[in-house]
Amino acid sequence: MKNLKLYLFALLASGALMTSCDEEETLVEQRKADNPLPVVTDPSGTNGSVTLTKYVSIGNSITAGYMDGALYTNGQAHSFANFLGTQFQISGVGGASFNQPDINSPNGYSGIGPNNTILGRYVLDLSIPGPRPLAGEVPTAYAGNKAQLNNFAVPGMRIVDINDPALAGSNPLYARFASSPGTSTVLSDALAASPTFYTYWLGNNDALGYAVGGGVNEAAITSQGNFQNALAGSLSQLAGTGAKGVVMTLPPLVLLPYFRAVKWNVAALDAATAEQLNTALQGVNAALFGLTQLPAPFNTVYGISEAEYNKRKIAYAAGPNPILMHDKDLADLGPNFDFLLASQQITAAQRQALEPYRQSRPATSSDLPVLTAATVIGTGAAPIGLAVPIADKYVLSANEVVKTVTARATFNQIIKGVVAQINEGAGATVITLVDVQPKFADLFGLNNALVTQLALGLGDPDSIAAVKAEADGVLGIKVNGTNLAPDFSPNGVFSTDGIHPNPRGHAIIANLILSAMRTAYGVEIPDVDVLAQRGILVQ
């Protein structure tokens, strides 16, 4: 089944820079040598109408610099928040040092491997091909001065966690720098820093956890009421300090490489293998067809329609094939199969063999296998995703995609409404809303139809028009003549975990915020040089 992994080769551009070096500094220096930057002497800027002496960032894993499946030192150094903190220190801008709760770990921690080994960040291994974890380190407590921190981002944090003192008990990445674990909150710690300006990017995890888990747990989507209460409460307190801030909308989550790298029809088969599978699955198709032929009155209780039969029928051919998936939104045919047994149309052994197919069907182009599906498709004596359905947690079904899109669009409407309400109450624009959706529409090469399908924009005609104006249908974005891809290829803007940006992606985000600040506050602050930042590391 090694052909099942060939999809990852599509991520590797033939002309892309490859390296077997694992050291970030070596990669950066090589790129600097190959692409010398123009010499800039003493860059300067102005802060316009905003005071930047104490910049505070609030967010989750992206703001923290989490990338490649781990929080590690080099990732923290390349967070968009750290980029902004550095730009704010340019002469004339007025910013001070930007302190982060340094993890002091070159590889970070991503999980436990075989024999209880500690796994760290991932790199792209061309021999697999795909992401592979390096040896990692367990995070330790932050040893610096917690009272001097500027970055209060916590990987895994939902918007409803921002004012929850219990977060330190469930999230060690907050506990390691919380001012008083069990008592303090992310919000109270951020307020104690006395910000004069802040960025706020929360809410992704309030829908992303559901999607990353393959849509198994609908309770992982935060309720609209809880989302709004947490957002309004935290932003009101931040605005009450007199600080100005930037609040960012949520991107179209289902476009992330985590949901796009593994295709729904990744099963590439030769004619002989396809025939073997079809023979092995004849009994499943026969039972499904039998349910279409039941006489009255049993057909009304135990029968299925021809359309349902065609949706569930399994048939393989030479070439690309859809994977076989479990879909919990399908009717459970267990009782129907039991009826076939009770009416002696199948044997007990045949009934037992049908158990995995109670809610199974071949995937369609509307289903999104998650990145981790690549590790299980085609494995096992009865190949998973071919002979037996792949588990629900490995595929975001079409219905689950809709739920994810709806949740994200709803949250964006809430963000827009809360920001507008606070600005109206203040009688001025104290919070600037930065909509990331136009940039993502450009990056992912969307067309207007997909913009509508994914509910992009903030509801009003101007906002939707702004997104559609960027939806040119061309995959990737141009930065100084270089095309950057929406994936974790060597020329991509995402890290190897398929969810978080790499340093180039973070630079793009920082520049999006700087652009909004120029419009809102009249600042003159140079952009971060995107192409000077590294992409992913390849082995």
C-alpha positions as CSV (number, residue, x, y, z in Angstrom):
1,M,0.0,0.0,0.0
2,K,3.0,2.4,-0.3
3,N,1.2,4.2,-3.2
4,L,-1.3,5.5,-0.6
5,K,1.4,7.9,0.6
6,L,2.3,9.3,-2.8
7,Y,-0.1,12.3,-2.2
8,L,2.6,13.9,-0.1
9,F,5.0,14.1,-3.0
10,A,2.6,16.7,-4.5
11,L,3.5,19.0,-1.6
12,L,7.2,19.0,-2.6
13,A,7.9,21.5,-5.4
14,S,10.7,20.1,-7.6
15,G,12.5,23.4,-7.6
16,A,12.2,24.1,-3.9
17,L,15.1,24.5,-1.6
18,M,15.9,21.2,0.2
19,T,18.3,20.6,3.1
20,S,19.3,17.7,5.3
21,C,20.3,20.1,8.0
22,D,18.3,20.2,11.2
23,E,19.6,23.5,12.5
24,E,17.4,26.6,12.0
25,E,20.4,29.0,12.1
26,T,22.2,27.2,9.3
27,L,19.1,27.3,7.1
28,V,18.5,31.0,7.8
29,E,22.1,31.9,7.1
30,Q,22.1,29.9,3.9
31,R,19.0,31.7,2.7
32,K,20.5,35.1,3.6
33,A,23.6,34.2,1.6
34,D,21.6,33.1,-1.4
35,N,19.2,36.0,-1.2
36,P,21.1,39.0,0.2
37,L,18.8,41.7,1.6
38,P,19.0,45.4,0.8
39,V,21.0,47.2,3.4
40,V,18.8,49.3,5.7
41,T,20.5,51.8,7.9
42,D,18.8,52.7,11.2
43,P,15.2,52.0,10.1
44,S,12.7,54.4,11.8
45,G,9.0,54.9,12.1
46,T,6.3,56.7,14.0
47,N,3.5,55.4,16.3
48,G,0.8,57.7,15.0
49,S,-2.1,58.0,17.5
50,V,-1.4,54.8,19.4
51,T,1.0,54.3,22.3
52,L,3.2,51.3,22.0
53,T,5.2,51.4,25.1
54,K,3.6,48.3,26.5
55,Y,2.4,45.9,23.8
56,V,0.5,42.8,25.1
57,S,-0.5,39.8,23.0
58,I,-3.4,37.5,23.9
59,G,-4.2,34.4,22.0
60,N,-3.7,30.7,21.6
61,S,-1.2,28.5,19.9
62,I,-0.6,30.7,16.8
63,T,0.1,33.8,18.9
64,A,2.4,31.7,21.1
65,G,4.5,30.6,18.2
66,Y,3.5,27.0,18.3
67,M,4.4,25.3,15.1
68,D,5.5,21.9,13.7
69,G,3.3,20.2,16.4
70,A,5.2,21.7,19.4
71,L,6.1,24.9,21.3
72,Y,9.8,25.3,20.9
73,T,12.4,28.1,21.1
74,N,12.7,28.9,17.4
75,G,9.0,28.8,16.9
76,Q,8.4,31.3,19.8
77,A,11.1,33.6,18.3
78,H,9.2,33.6,15.0
79,S,5.6,34.3,16.3
80,F,3.8,37.1,14.7
81,A,3.5,38.7,18.2
82,N,7.3,38.7,18.6
83,F,7.7,40.1,15.0
84,L,5.3,43.0,16.0
85,G,7.1,43.5,19.3
86,T,10.4,43.8,17.4
87,Q,9.0,46.2,14.8
88,F,7.6,48.4,17.6
89,Q,11.1,48.9,19.0
90,I,12.3,50.5,15.8
91,S,13.5,54.1,16.3
92,G,10.7,56.6,16.7
93,V,7.9,54.1,17.3
94,G,8.3,54.0,21.1
95,G,8.0,50.3,21.8
96,A,9.9,48.6,24.6
97,S,11.3,45.1,25.0
98,F,8.8,42.3,24.2
99,N,9.1,39.4,26.7
100,Q,7.8,35.9,26.1
101,P,7.6,32.9,28.5
102,D,10.5,31.3,26.8
103,I,10.2,27.5,26.6
104,N,14.0,27.0,26.4
105,S,13.6,23.9,24.3
106,P,15.1,23.4,20.8
107,N,12.5,20.7,19.9
108,G,9.7,21.2,22.4
109,Y,7.1,18.5,23.2
110,S,4.5,16.9,20.9
111,G,3.7,13.7,22.7
112,I,4.8,10.3,23.8
113,G,6.2,7.8,21.4
114,P,7.1,4.1,21.5
115,N,8.8,2.9,24.7
116,N,7.7,6.1,26.3
117,T,10.1,8.2,24.3
118,I,9.5,12.0,24.4
119,L,8.6,13.4,21.0
120,G,9.3,16.9,19.9
121,R,8.6,19.1,16.8
122,Y,8.1,17.6,13.4
123,V,10.2,18.0,10.3
124,L,9.4,17.0,6.7
125,D,11.1,13.7,6.1
126,L,11.5,13.1,2.3
127,S,12.2,9.4,2.9
128,I,8.6,8.7,4.2
129,P,7.5,11.2,2.7
130,G,5.8,13.2,5.4
131,P,6.2,14.8,8.8
132,R,8.4,13.0,11.4
133,P,8.9,13.9,15.0
134,L,12.3,14.6,16.5
135,A,13.3,13.8,20.0
136,G,11.7,16.2,22.4
137,E,11.8,17.6,25.9
138,V,9.1,17.9,28.6
139,P,8.3,21.6,29.2
140,T,9.5,23.1,32.5
141,A,8.3,26.0,34.5
142,Y,9.2,29.5,33.2
143,A,12.2,30.7,35.1
144,G,12.0,34.4,34.1
145,N,10.2,37.3,35.6
146,K,6.5,36.7,35.1
147,A,5.7,40.3,36.0
148,Q,7.6,41.5,32.8
149,L,5.8,39.3,30.3
150,N,4.2,40.7,27.2
151,N,3.0,37.5,25.4
152,F,0.1,35.8,27.2
153,A,-0.8,33.3,24.5
154,V,-1.5,29.8,25.6
155,P,-1.6,26.8,23.1
156,G,-4.9,25.0,23.3
157,M,-6.8,27.8,24.9
158,R,-10.4,28.5,23.9
159,I,-12.0,31.9,24.2
160,V,-14.0,30.6,27.2
161,D,-10.8,29.8,29.0
162,I,-9.4,33.4,29.1
163,N,-10.9,34.2,32.5
164,D,-10.9,30.7,34.0
165,P,-8.5,30.2,37.0
166,A,-8.8,26.4,36.5
167,L,-7.0,26.6,33.2
168,A,-3.6,26.3,34.9
169,G,-4.8,22.9,36.2
170,S,-5.6,21.5,32.8
171,N,-3.1,23.3,30.6
172,P,0.6,23.0,31.7
173,L,1.6,25.6,29.1
174,Y,-0.3,28.2,31.0
175,A,0.6,26.8,34.4
176,R,4.3,27.3,33.6
177,F,4.0,31.1,33.5
178,A,0.7,31.8,35.3
179,S,1.3,34.5,38.0
180,S,-0.6,32.4,40.6
181,P,-1.7,29.0,39.2
182,G,-5.2,28.1,40.3
183,T,-6.0,31.7,41.1
184,S,-4.8,33.9,38.3
185,T,-6.3,33.9,34.8
186,V,-4.8,34.7,31.4
187,L,-7.0,37.8,31.4
188,S,-6.0,39.0,34.9
189,D,-2.3,38.4,34.1
190,A,-2.6,40.4,30.8
191,L,-4.4,43.2,32.6
192,A,-1.8,43.3,35.3
193,A,0.8,44.0,32.6
194,S,-0.9,47.4,32.1
195,P,-1.0,47.3,28.3
196,T,-1.1,50.5,26.2
197,F,-1.8,48.4,23.1
198,Y,-2.8,44.8,22.6
199,T,-3.6,42.2,19.9
200,Y,-6.3,39.6,20.6
201,W,-6.8,36.5,18.5
202,L,-8.9,33.9,20.2
203,G,-11.8,31.7,19.1
204,N,-10.1,29.3,16.6
205,N,-10.0,26.5,19.1
206,D,-13.7,26.9,19.9
207,A,-14.4,25.2,16.6
208,L,-11.0,23.7,15.6
209,G,-11.0,21.1,18.3
210,Y,-14.2,19.6,16.9
211,A,-12.8,19.6,13.4
212,V,-9.4,18.2,14.2
213,G,-11.1,15.4,16.1
214,G,-13.0,14.4,12.9
215,G,-16.2,15.9,14.1
216,V,-16.7,13.1,16.7
217,N,-17.6,15.4,19.6
218,E,-20.0,18.1,18.8
219,A,-19.8,19.4,22.4
220,A,-16.3,20.6,21.5
221,I,-17.9,23.5,19.7
222,T,-18.4,26.4,22.1
223,S,-22.0,27.6,22.4
224,Q,-22.8,30.9,20.9
225,G,-23.8,32.3,24.3
226,N,-20.6,31.3,26.0
227,F,-18.5,32.5,23.2
228,Q,-20.2,35.9,23.2
229,N,-20.0,36.3,27.0
230,A,-16.3,35.4,27.1
231,L,-15.5,37.7,24.2
232,A,-17.5,40.7,25.5
233,G,-16.3,40.3,29.0
234,S,-12.6,40.2,28.2
235,L,-12.6,42.9,25.5
236,S,-14.6,45.2,27.7
237,Q,-12.0,44.9,30.5
238,L,-9.2,45.4,28.1
239,A,-10.8,48.5,26.5
240,G,-11.5,49.8,30.0
241,T,-7.8,50.1,30.6
242,G,-7.6,52.9,28.0
243,A,-5.4,50.7,25.7
244,K,-6.2,50.5,22.1
245,G,-6.2,47.1,20.4
246,V,-6.5,44.9,17.4
247,V,-8.9,42.0,17.3
248,M,-8.7,39.4,14.6
249,T,-11.4,37.3,12.9
250,L,-11.2,33.5,12.4
251,P,-9.9,32.0,9.2
252,P,-11.7,29.3,7.2
253,L,-10.5,26.4,9.2
254,V,-11.5,23.6,6.8
255,L,-9.0,25.0,4.2
256,L,-6.0,24.3,6.5
257,P,-3.5,21.7,5.1
258,Y,-4.5,19.4,8.0
259,F,-7.8,18.8,6.2
260,R,-6.4,19.0,2.6
261,A,-3.2,17.0,2.5
262,V,-4.9,13.6,2.4
263,K,-7.3,13.4,-0.4
264,W,-10.7,11.7,-0.2
265,N,-9.7,9.4,-3.2
266,V,-6.1,8.7,-2.0
267,A,-6.5,4.9,-2.4
268,A,-4.5,4.2,-5.6
269,L,-5.0,0.6,-6.6
270,D,-3.9,-1.7,-9.4
271,A,-6.5,-3.8,-11.2
272,A,-5.6,-7.0,-9.3
273,T,-5.9,-5.4,-5.8
274,A,-9.2,-3.7,-6.8
275,E,-10.6,-7.1,-7.9
276,Q,-9.5,-8.8,-4.6
277,L,-11.2,-6.1,-2.6
278,N,-14.4,-6.3,-4.6
279,T,-14.5,-10.1,-4.2
280,A,-14.0,-9.8,-0.4
281,L,-16.7,-7.2,-0.1
282,Q,-19.4,-9.0,-2.2
283,G,-21.2,-10.0,0.9
284,V,-21.6,-6.4,2.1
285,N,-23.0,-5.2,-1.2
286,A,-25.3,-8.3,-1.4
287,A,-26.7,-7.5,2.1
288,L,-27.2,-3.9,1.2
289,F,-29.0,-4.8,-2.1
290,G,-31.1,-7.3,-0.2
291,L,-32.4,-4.5,2.0
292,T,-33.7,-2.8,-1.2
293,Q,-35.7,-5.9,-2.1
294,L,-37.7,-6.6,1.1
295,P,-41.4,-7.2,0.6
296,A,-44.1,-5.2,2.4
297,P,-44.6,-4.6,5.2
298,F,-41.0,-5.2,6.2
299,N,-39.6,-2.8,3.6
300,T,-41.0,0.2,5.4
301,V,-39.2,-0.7,8.6
302,Y,-36.0,-2.5,7.5
303,G,-35.7,-1.6,3.8
304,I,-33.5,1.0,2.3
305,S,-33.9,3.0,-0.9
306,E,-32.0,2.5,-4.1
307,A,-30.3,5.9,-3.5
308,E,-29.2,4.8,-0.1
309,Y,-27.8,1.5,-1.5
310,N,-25.8,3.5,-4.2
311,K,-24.4,5.8,-1.5
312,R,-23.2,2.8,0.6
313,K,-22.2,0.4,-2.2
314,I,-18.5,-0.4,-2.3
315,A,-16.8,-0.8,-5.7
316,Y,-13.1,-0.5,-6.5
317,A,-11.3,0.0,-9.8
318,A,-7.8,0.5,-11.0
319,G,-6.5,4.0,-10.3
320,P,-7.6,6.4,-7.5
321,N,-10.4,5.3,-5.3
322,P,-12.4,6.9,-2.5
323,I,-11.5,5.6,1.0
324,L,-14.2,3.7,2.9
325,M,-15.3,5.7,5.9
326,H,-17.5,5.5,8.9
327,D,-20.2,8.2,8.9
328,K,-22.1,8.6,12.1
329,D,-24.8,10.7,10.4
330,L,-25.9,7.7,8.3
331,A,-28.8,5.5,9.5
332,D,-27.5,2.6,11.6
333,L,-28.2,-0.5,9.7
334,G,-27.5,-2.9,12.6
335,P,-31.2,-3.6,13.1
336,N,-31.7,-4.1,9.4
337,F,-28.9,-6.6,9.2
338,D,-30.4,-8.3,12.3
339,F,-33.7,-8.7,10.4
340,L,-31.8,-10.4,7.5
341,L,-30.5,-12.9,10.1
342,A,-33.8,-13.4,11.7
343,S,-35.5,-14.1,8.4
344,Q,-32.7,-16.5,7.5
345,Q,-31.4,-14.5,4.6
346,I,-27.9,-14.5,6.0
347,T,-26.1,-16.7,8.5
348,A,-24.8,-15.7,11.9
349,A,-21.3,-15.6,10.6
350,Q,-22.3,-13.3,7.7
351,R,-24.2,-11.1,10.2
352,Q,-21.0,-10.8,12.3
353,A,-19.0,-9.9,9.2
354,L,-21.4,-7.0,8.4
355,E,-20.8,-5.3,11.8
356,P,-18.2,-2.8,10.6
357,Y,-20.5,-1.6,7.8
358,R,-23.5,-0.5,9.8
359,Q,-22.7,3.2,9.0
360,S,-20.1,3.0,6.3
361,R,-19.9,4.5,2.8
362,P,-17.2,5.5,0.3
363,A,-16.0,9.0,0.7
364,T,-16.9,11.8,-1.7
365,S,-15.1,15.0,-2.6
366,S,-17.1,16.8,0.1
367,D,-15.4,14.7,2.9
368,L,-12.1,15.8,4.4
369,P,-9.8,13.1,5.7
370,V,-7.5,14.7,8.4
371,L,-3.8,14.6,8.3
372,T,-3.4,11.7,10.7
373,A,-5.5,9.5,8.4
374,A,-2.3,9.0,6.4
375,T,-0.9,6.9,9.2
376,V,-3.7,4.3,9.1
377,I,-5.0,4.2,5.6
378,G,-4.1,0.8,4.0
379,T,-2.7,-0.6,7.3
380,G,-3.8,-3.9,8.9
381,A,-4.5,-7.4,7.6
382,A,-7.9,-6.1,6.4
383,P,-6.6,-2.7,5.0
384,I,-8.2,0.2,6.9
385,G,-10.1,2.6,4.6
386,L,-10.4,-0.1,2.0
387,A,-11.6,-3.5,3.3
388,V,-12.9,-2.0,6.5
389,P,-14.1,1.6,7.2
390,I,-11.6,4.1,8.6
391,A,-12.8,5.4,12.0
392,D,-14.9,8.5,12.3
393,K,-12.1,10.5,14.0
394,Y,-10.0,10.4,10.8
395,V,-12.5,12.0,8.5
396,L,-14.5,15.2,8.7
397,S,-17.6,14.2,6.8
398,A,-19.6,16.6,4.6
399,N,-22.1,17.2,7.3
400,E,-19.3,17.9,9.8
401,V,-17.7,20.3,7.4
402,V,-20.9,22.3,7.3
403,K,-21.0,22.4,11.1
404,T,-17.4,23.6,11.3
405,V,-18.1,26.3,8.7
406,T,-21.3,27.4,10.4
407,A,-19.6,27.6,13.8
408,R,-16.7,29.7,12.5
409,A,-19.0,32.0,10.5
410,T,-21.2,32.5,13.6
411,F,-18.2,33.2,15.8
412,N,-17.0,35.8,13.3
413,Q,-20.4,37.5,13.4
414,I,-20.2,37.6,17.2
415,I,-16.7,39.1,17.0
416,K,-17.8,41.8,14.6
417,G,-20.8,42.6,16.8
418,V,-19.0,42.8,20.1
419,V,-16.2,45.0,18.7
420,A,-18.8,47.4,17.1
421,Q,-20.7,47.5,20.4
422,I,-17.6,48.4,22.5
423,N,-16.5,51.1,20.0
424,E,-20.0,52.5,20.0
425,G,-20.0,52.6,23.8
426,A,-16.6,54.3,23.8
427,G,-17.7,56.9,21.2
428,A,-14.5,56.1,19.3
429,T,-12.7,53.3,17.6
430,V,-10.8,51.8,20.6
431,I,-10.7,48.3,18.9
432,T,-9.7,47.8,15.3
433,L,-11.1,44.7,13.7
434,V,-8.7,42.9,11.3
435,D,-10.5,40.5,9.0
436,V,-8.1,37.7,8.0
437,Q,-10.5,36.2,5.5
438,P,-9.6,38.1,2.4
439,K,-5.9,37.1,2.9
440,F,-6.9,33.4,3.2
441,A,-9.2,33.6,0.2
442,D,-6.2,34.8,-1.8
443,L,-3.8,32.3,-0.3
444,F,-6.0,29.3,-1.0
445,G,-7.0,30.4,-4.5
446,L,-10.7,30.6,-3.8
447,N,-13.2,31.7,-6.4
448,N,-16.4,33.6,-5.6
449,A,-18.5,30.4,-5.4
450,L,-16.2,28.9,-2.7
451,V,-16.3,32.2,-0.8
452,T,-20.1,31.9,-0.7
453,Q,-20.0,28.2,0.2
454,L,-17.5,28.7,3.1
455,A,-19.5,31.7,4.4
456,L,-16.5,34.0,4.2
457,G,-16.9,37.7,5.0
458,L,-18.6,39.3,8.0
459,G,-22.1,39.4,6.6
460,D,-22.4,42.9,5.2
461,P,-22.0,43.5,1.4
462,D,-18.8,45.5,1.8
463,S,-17.1,42.7,3.8
464,I,-18.1,40.0,1.4
465,A,-17.0,42.1,-1.5
466,A,-13.6,42.6,0.1
467,V,-13.1,38.8,0.4
468,K,-14.3,38.2,-3.2
469,A,-12.0,40.9,-4.4
470,E,-9.0,38.8,-3.2
471,A,-10.5,35.5,-4.4
472,D,-8.6,35.3,-7.7
473,G,-8.7,31.6,-8.1
474,V,-4.9,31.4,-8.2
475,L,-3.4,29.1,-5.6
476,G,-0.8,30.8,-3.3
477,I,0.2,34.4,-2.8
478,K,2.9,36.5,-4.3
479,V,5.4,38.2,-2.0
480,N,8.0,40.3,-3.8
481,G,7.6,38.2,-6.9
482,T,7.8,34.9,-5.0
483,N,4.8,32.6,-4.9
484,L,4.2,31.1,-1.5
485,A,1.9,28.0,-1.3
486,P,-0.9,27.2,1.2
487,D,0.7,24.0,2.5
488,F,3.7,22.7,4.4
489,S,5.9,22.3,1.3
490,P,9.4,23.9,1.4
491,N,7.8,26.9,-0.3
492,G,4.6,26.9,1.9
493,V,3.5,29.2,4.7
494,F,2.3,26.5,7.1
495,S,4.4,24.3,9.4
496,T,4.5,20.6,9.2
497,D,1.5,20.1,11.6
498,G,-0.7,21.4,8.8
499,I,-2.5,23.9,11.1
500,H,0.0,26.5,12.4
501,P,1.9,29.0,10.2
502,N,5.6,28.7,9.8
503,P,7.8,31.8,10.2
504,R,6.9,33.1,6.8
505,G,3.2,32.7,7.5
506,H,3.7,34.5,10.8
507,A,5.4,37.4,9.0
508,I,2.4,37.7,6.7
509,I,0.1,37.8,9.7
510,A,2.2,40.5,11.3
511,N,2.2,42.6,8.2
512,L,-1.6,42.3,8.0
513,I,-1.9,43.8,11.4
514,L,0.7,46.5,10.6
515,S,-1.4,47.4,7.5
516,A,-4.5,47.8,9.7
517,M,-2.6,49.9,12.2
518,R,-1.5,52.3,9.4
519,T,-5.1,52.8,8.4
520,A,-6.5,53.0,12.0
521,Y,-3.8,54.9,13.8
522,G,-1.6,56.5,11.2
523,V,1.5,54.5,12.3
524,E,4.5,54.4,10.0
525,I,6.2,51.1,10.8
526,P,8.0,49.0,8.2
527,D,6.7,45.6,7.3
528,V,8.4,42.4,8.4
529,D,10.5,40.9,5.5
530,V,8.6,37.7,4.8
531,L,11.1,36.2,2.5
532,A,13.9,36.7,5.0
533,Q,12.2,34.2,7.3
534,R,12.6,30.5,7.0
535,G,10.0,28.1,5.8
536,I,9.9,24.5,7.1
537,L,12.9,22.3,7.7
538,V,13.3,19.3,5.5
539,Q,15.3,16.1,6.1
